[in-house]
Amino acid sequence: MLRYKEDRKTIALVAAYYVLSFYLYFAGPSSPLLITAGVLATCWMSFVCATITHNVVHTPVFHSRSANRVFQLVLTWSYGHPVSAFVPGHNLSHHLHTQTRRDVMRTTKARFRWNLLNQVLFPVVVARDITRADAAYVKAMKTERPRWYRQWRLETLFYWTMQLGLLAWDWRAFVLYMLIPHLFAAWGIVGMNFVQHDGCDQDHPYNHSRNLVGSWINWWTCNNGYHALHHDKPGLHWSRLPAGHLERISPHVHPNLEVTNLLTYCFQAYVWPGRRVDYLGQPVVLPEEGPDESWIPRRGEHPDGDASLGAAG
C-alpha cells in the first residue's frame, strides 16, 4: 500500500503520538514532575507530526487516494489543524513566492530589534495573515476544486468533533496533553520557516534556504532539515533528501547555510550574540514592508494540477 517503504517510519511516529497522548489523557500521572515530562514529550511528538504533515502534503504516503484521505484525518488530530489547510499558505504561497509579498510567511514581517523576539513571535506575527489567506482560498476552492474543499471540510469537522468531545470529557487533560502540544506544533512548524529562510538570498539558486544537516533533528523530522533541495524539488520523497542534498546542494551552497547543530545555531542567532545577520554575517537589511499580494491561483492556474492540493486533493 505504501508508495515508499520508508514511510513505515512515518506511520510508526504518528502511531507513537496517538499512543502517548491518549495514554496520558486517560491515565496520566498525578505527579507534577511526571505531568511536566508528559506535556513536553507530547509537545515534541505533535511537532514531529507537524513535520510529517509537511511531507505528506507534498508526497502522498499511499497509492490509494482513499487511504491518503483517511491518513490526512489521522494527521489532522496529531498536528492539531486540518491538513488540507497546510496547502494554501505553504505549497502555493511560500513555495512559489518565497520571501516576496506573495509569501504570507515571509520572515521580513518580524521586525523586532531583539532577534530572539523575531524567532519566538514570528508565528504570532504571521498568524492573522495566514488565517485570512486560508479563508480566502477555501472560499475560492469551494467551486474551483470541490474535491479539495470536501476533504478540507471533512478534516475540519473531524478536528472540531475531537476537540469538543475531549474537552467535555476531561478539560484539564485536554489542555495539558492535547491543546498545549497542538499549539506548540503549530508554533514550531511555522517557526522553523524563520530559521530556514531569514538572512538568506531568495534570488540565489542555492543560498535561498538554511539547511539543518544534523542527524538528530533529521531523524525525528523525517529530513525536514534539507530545505534547499526541498524547495528545488518539493515532490522528492523525504527519504531521498540526504543523498540529493549531498549531490545537488552541498557542493554549491555557502557553508554558513549548512547547520550541523540546531541548538548551537539558535543560541548564537537568538541569545548570544543574538544579532540578526545574513548568512555572510552582515546585518539583515529589511525591505520596505507592505501588504500581502494575492497568490491565490485563478481557475485553471494551479501550478502542478492536483498535486499542488496535497495528497488527497
C-alpha positions as CSV (number, residue, x, y, z in Angstrom):
1,M,0.0,0.0,0.0
2,L,2.9,2.4,0.7
3,R,4.5,4.3,-2.2
4,Y,7.8,4.3,-0.3
5,K,8.8,1.6,2.2
6,E,10.5,4.3,4.4
7,D,7.0,5.6,5.3
8,R,6.7,2.7,7.7
9,K,8.7,5.1,10.0
10,T,6.1,7.9,9.2
11,I,3.3,5.7,10.3
12,A,5.2,4.5,13.4
13,L,5.9,8.1,14.6
14,V,2.2,9.1,14.1
15,A,1.1,6.0,16.0
16,A,3.6,6.8,18.8
17,Y,2.0,10.2,19.1
18,Y,-1.5,8.7,19.4
19,V,-0.4,6.1,22.0
20,L,1.4,8.7,24.1
21,S,-1.2,11.4,24.0
22,F,-4.2,9.2,24.7
23,Y,-2.5,7.2,27.4
24,L,-1.6,10.5,29.2
25,Y,-5.1,11.9,28.6
26,F,-6.9,8.8,30.0
27,A,-4.4,7.5,32.5
28,G,-1.9,10.3,33.1
29,P,0.3,10.7,36.1
30,S,-0.6,12.8,39.2
31,S,3.0,13.8,40.0
32,P,3.8,17.4,38.8
33,L,7.2,16.2,37.6
34,L,5.7,13.4,35.5
35,I,2.9,15.6,34.2
36,T,5.5,18.2,33.0
37,A,7.5,15.4,31.3
38,G,4.3,14.1,29.7
39,V,3.4,17.5,28.4
40,L,6.9,18.1,27.0
41,A,7.0,14.7,25.3
42,T,3.6,15.2,23.8
43,C,4.6,18.6,22.5
44,W,7.6,17.1,20.8
45,M,5.6,14.3,19.2
46,S,2.9,16.7,18.0
47,F,5.7,18.8,16.4
48,V,7.1,15.7,14.8
49,C,3.7,15.0,13.3
50,A,3.6,18.6,12.0
51,T,6.8,17.9,10.1
52,I,5.2,14.7,8.8
53,T,2.2,16.7,7.7
54,H,4.5,19.0,5.7
55,N,6.0,15.9,4.0
56,V,2.6,14.4,3.2
57,V,1.1,17.5,1.6
58,H,4.0,17.2,-0.9
59,T,4.3,13.5,-1.4
60,P,1.4,11.1,-0.5
61,V,2.1,8.1,1.7
62,F,-0.2,5.6,0.0
63,H,-1.0,4.6,-3.6
64,S,-4.7,4.7,-2.8
65,R,-6.4,8.1,-2.8
66,S,-8.9,6.9,-0.2
67,A,-6.1,5.8,2.1
68,N,-4.5,9.2,1.8
69,R,-7.7,10.9,2.6
70,V,-8.0,8.8,5.8
71,F,-4.4,9.4,6.7
72,Q,-4.9,13.1,6.4
73,L,-7.7,12.8,9.0
74,V,-5.3,11.0,11.3
75,L,-2.7,13.7,10.8
76,T,-5.2,16.4,11.4
77,W,-5.5,15.5,15.0
78,S,-1.9,14.7,15.6
79,Y,-0.8,18.1,14.2
80,G,-3.8,20.0,15.6
81,H,-5.1,21.6,12.4
82,P,-6.8,20.4,9.2
83,V,-4.1,19.0,6.9
84,S,-5.6,20.4,3.7
85,A,-5.3,23.9,5.2
86,F,-1.5,23.4,5.1
87,V,-1.7,23.6,1.3
88,P,-2.5,27.2,0.5
89,G,-0.1,29.0,2.8
90,H,2.8,26.6,2.3
91,N,2.6,24.9,-1.1
92,L,1.0,27.7,-3.1
93,S,2.2,30.9,-1.3
94,H,5.5,30.1,0.4
95,H,7.0,27.7,-2.1
96,L,6.1,29.6,-5.2
97,H,6.7,33.1,-3.9
98,T,9.4,32.7,-1.3
99,Q,10.2,35.8,0.8
100,T,8.1,38.1,-1.5
101,R,4.9,39.9,-0.7
102,R,3.0,36.9,-2.1
103,D,4.6,34.7,0.6
104,V,2.3,35.1,3.7
105,M,5.1,33.5,5.8
106,R,8.0,35.8,4.7
107,T,10.4,36.3,7.6
108,T,10.7,40.1,7.0
109,K,7.3,40.6,8.7
110,A,9.1,40.1,12.0
111,R,10.9,43.3,12.8
112,F,11.8,43.3,16.5
113,R,15.2,44.7,17.5
114,W,16.0,41.7,19.7
115,N,16.4,38.8,17.3
116,L,15.1,36.3,19.9
117,L,11.7,38.0,19.7
118,N,11.7,37.7,15.9
119,Q,12.1,33.9,16.3
120,V,9.7,33.4,19.2
121,L,7.0,35.7,18.0
122,F,7.2,35.1,14.2
123,P,4.4,32.6,14.3
124,V,2.2,35.1,16.1
125,V,3.1,37.9,13.7
126,V,2.1,35.9,10.6
127,A,-0.9,34.0,12.2
128,R,-3.6,36.6,11.2
129,D,-2.3,36.8,7.6
130,I,-2.2,33.0,7.2
131,T,-5.7,32.6,8.6
132,R,-7.0,35.3,6.3
133,A,-5.4,33.9,3.2
134,D,-6.6,30.4,4.1
135,A,-10.1,31.6,4.4
136,A,-9.9,33.3,1.0
137,Y,-8.5,30.2,-0.5
138,V,-11.2,27.9,1.0
139,K,-13.9,30.2,-0.4
140,A,-12.3,30.2,-3.9
141,M,-11.8,26.4,-3.9
142,K,-15.5,25.7,-3.0
143,T,-16.3,25.9,-6.7
144,E,-12.8,25.7,-8.2
145,R,-11.7,22.5,-6.6
146,P,-14.7,20.9,-4.9
147,R,-12.8,17.7,-4.1
148,W,-10.2,19.6,-2.1
149,Y,-12.9,21.6,-0.5
150,R,-14.8,18.5,0.6
151,Q,-11.6,17.0,2.1
152,W,-10.9,20.2,4.0
153,R,-14.5,20.3,5.3
154,L,-14.2,16.7,6.4
155,E,-10.9,17.3,8.2
156,T,-12.3,20.4,9.9
157,L,-15.4,18.6,11.1
158,F,-13.3,15.7,12.4
159,Y,-10.9,18.1,14.2
160,W,-13.7,20.1,16.0
161,T,-15.6,17.0,16.9
162,M,-12.4,15.6,18.6
163,Q,-11.7,19.0,20.2
164,L,-15.2,19.4,21.7
165,G,-15.5,15.8,22.7
166,L,-12.2,15.5,24.6
167,L,-12.7,19.0,26.1
168,A,-16.0,17.9,27.5
169,W,-14.7,14.6,28.8
170,D,-11.7,16.0,30.8
171,W,-10.8,19.6,30.2
172,R,-7.7,19.5,32.3
173,A,-6.2,16.6,30.5
174,F,-7.3,18.1,27.2
175,V,-5.4,21.3,27.9
176,L,-2.3,19.5,29.1
177,Y,-2.0,16.7,26.5
178,M,-3.9,18.0,23.5
179,L,-4.2,21.8,23.3
180,I,-0.8,22.8,24.5
181,P,1.0,20.2,22.3
182,H,-1.0,21.3,19.3
183,L,-0.2,24.9,19.8
184,F,3.4,24.0,20.2
185,A,3.4,22.1,17.0
186,A,1.9,25.0,15.1
187,W,4.4,27.4,16.6
188,G,7.3,25.0,15.8
189,I,6.5,24.3,12.2
190,V,6.0,28.0,11.4
191,G,9.0,29.0,13.5
192,M,11.1,26.6,11.5
193,N,10.4,28.7,8.5
194,F,12.1,31.6,10.2
195,V,15.2,29.5,10.9
196,Q,15.4,28.2,7.4
197,H,14.9,31.5,5.5
198,D,15.8,34.6,7.5
199,G,19.0,36.1,6.3
200,C,19.2,34.0,3.1
201,D,19.2,35.1,-0.5
202,Q,15.9,34.1,-2.1
203,D,17.2,35.0,-5.6
204,H,20.3,32.7,-5.4
205,P,20.0,29.3,-6.9
206,Y,21.5,27.6,-3.8
207,N,21.7,30.1,-1.0
208,H,17.9,30.7,-0.7
209,S,17.5,28.4,2.3
210,R,19.3,27.4,5.5
211,N,19.8,23.7,5.8
212,L,19.8,21.8,9.1
213,V,22.0,18.8,8.3
214,G,22.4,17.3,11.8
215,S,21.4,13.7,12.1
216,W,19.3,14.1,15.3
217,I,16.9,16.7,14.0
218,N,16.5,15.0,10.7
219,W,15.8,11.6,12.2
220,W,12.9,13.0,14.2
221,T,11.6,15.3,11.5
222,C,12.0,12.9,8.6
223,N,14.6,15.0,6.9
224,N,12.8,18.3,7.1
225,G,16.2,20.0,7.6
226,Y,17.2,19.6,4.0
227,H,15.3,22.7,2.9
228,A,17.1,24.0,-0.1
229,L,16.7,20.8,-2.1
230,H,13.1,20.6,-0.8
231,H,12.4,24.0,-2.4
232,D,14.0,22.9,-5.6
233,K,12.3,19.5,-5.7
234,P,9.3,19.7,-3.5
235,G,7.9,16.4,-4.7
236,L,11.0,14.5,-3.9
237,H,10.3,12.0,-1.1
238,W,11.9,12.8,2.3
239,S,13.9,9.6,2.3
240,R,15.8,10.8,-0.8
241,L,16.7,14.3,0.5
242,P,20.0,13.5,2.3
243,A,21.6,11.9,-0.8
244,G,20.2,14.5,-3.0
245,H,21.5,17.3,-0.8
246,L,25.0,15.9,-0.9
247,E,24.9,15.7,-4.7
248,R,23.0,18.8,-5.8
249,I,23.2,21.4,-2.9
250,S,26.2,20.8,-0.7
251,P,28.9,21.4,-3.4
252,H,27.4,24.8,-4.2
253,V,25.7,26.3,-1.1
254,H,27.6,28.7,1.1
255,P,29.0,26.7,4.1
256,N,27.3,29.0,6.6
257,L,23.9,27.7,5.3
258,E,24.7,24.1,6.4
259,V,23.9,24.0,10.1
260,T,25.1,20.8,11.8
261,N,23.8,21.7,15.3
262,L,20.5,23.4,15.6
263,L,20.8,24.3,19.3
264,T,24.2,25.9,18.8
265,Y,22.9,27.9,15.8
266,C,19.8,29.1,17.8
267,F,21.9,30.1,20.8
268,Q,24.2,32.2,18.6
269,A,21.5,33.7,16.4
270,Y,18.9,34.5,19.1
271,V,20.8,34.6,22.5
272,W,24.4,35.4,22.2
273,P,25.4,37.5,20.3
274,G,21.8,37.3,19.1
275,R,22.3,39.7,16.2
276,R,20.1,39.5,13.1
277,V,22.6,38.8,10.4
278,D,22.5,37.2,7.0
279,Y,24.5,34.1,6.1
280,L,27.5,36.3,5.3
281,G,27.5,37.8,8.8
282,Q,26.2,41.2,7.7
283,P,23.2,42.9,9.3
284,V,19.9,41.9,7.7
285,V,18.6,44.7,5.6
286,L,14.8,44.6,5.8
287,P,12.9,45.8,2.7
288,E,10.1,48.2,3.0
289,E,7.2,46.2,4.3
290,G,3.7,46.4,2.7
291,P,0.5,44.4,2.4
292,D,0.4,40.9,1.2
293,E,-0.2,40.5,-2.5
294,S,-2.7,37.9,-3.8
295,W,-1.2,34.5,-4.6
296,I,-4.5,32.5,-5.0
297,P,-4.5,30.8,-8.4
298,R,-7.3,31.7,-10.7
299,R,-9.4,29.0,-12.4
300,G,-7.2,26.5,-14.2
301,E,-4.0,28.1,-12.9
302,H,-2.8,25.6,-10.2
303,P,0.9,25.2,-11.0
304,D,1.0,21.4,-10.9
305,G,-2.6,20.4,-11.1
306,D,-4.0,18.3,-8.3
307,A,-0.5,17.6,-6.9
308,S,-0.5,21.2,-5.5
309,L,-3.6,20.4,-3.4
310,G,-1.9,17.8,-1.2
311,A,-2.2,14.0,-1.0
312,A,-5.9,13.9,-1.0
313,G,-6.6,16.9,-3.1
